[in-house]
């Protein structure tokens, strides 16, 4: 059965004393899947570090407008309930960003050190959206992002929606790997941003 919400009310849940815990976004309170993923991330945050651990979200189609903030992710994996490292057969689950002009990034993980995102599709569907869908940049607090791996999924706009400035924005990011993915519908697929030492 699909995981049910088990935490209610205000406040932050802290899952402590676990090695690489697996937490489910649907356990948490949230107005949309973005808010639930943020709550799941908070549950495995120590100081400025999110993780290590795995956050899983449901295998349906999830529309959301709450930006996902995984700043300081360290040894963190984001996938679906059905996400398997060994199969390409479950690409149906999706997150779809609905924000318009001036919003986003839809997901950001600046200063991350080991972040994996796999086995789901990541879309935006608002033709007014003109920002970055995924942003892996640096804040200068924890250091340059490193060790990002995105695989087995599609990243892009819904059919005919091409307004995003970047699908994946890299700042001074090292050791970025992407495989078994389709990128489409944006001004730039993978691109450097201000202060970047990356050349795409």
Helices and strands as residue ranges (DSSP letters): E 21-24, G 25-27, H 33-43, E 45-46, E 49-50, E 53-57, E 61-64, E 68-69, E 74-80, E 94-97, E 107-108, E 113-118, E 121-124, E 132-136, E 146-157, E 166-170, E 174-184, E 188-192
